Amino acid sequence: MLTVTVYSTGPSCMRCTLTKKALAKEGVPFVEVDVRENDDARAYITEDLGYSEAPVCIVEDGTGEDHWSGFRPDNIKRVAGASA
């Protein structure tokens, strides 16, 4: 089972908005976590994963985890292909 979590900084983040729209267009279900309202989530993406820009996408497929930050249409296409 593929699960995608998008850690965002809200609607004013254009990269976050583009990422969510692209995932939806590709039919990839995802859960959004707004790091402005969740200190634990913010600590996870900044301290544990080392990212400093949003969005951060975490993809879990049951065998491992993949993640990236920023708007990455190439990764979204790859995830869409894996979830088909």
Secondary structure, DSSP 8 states (H G I E B T S, - for coil): --EEEEEE--TT-HHHHHHHHHHHHTT---EEEETTS-HHHHHIIIIIS---SS-EEEEE-SS-EEEEES--HHHHHHHHHHH-
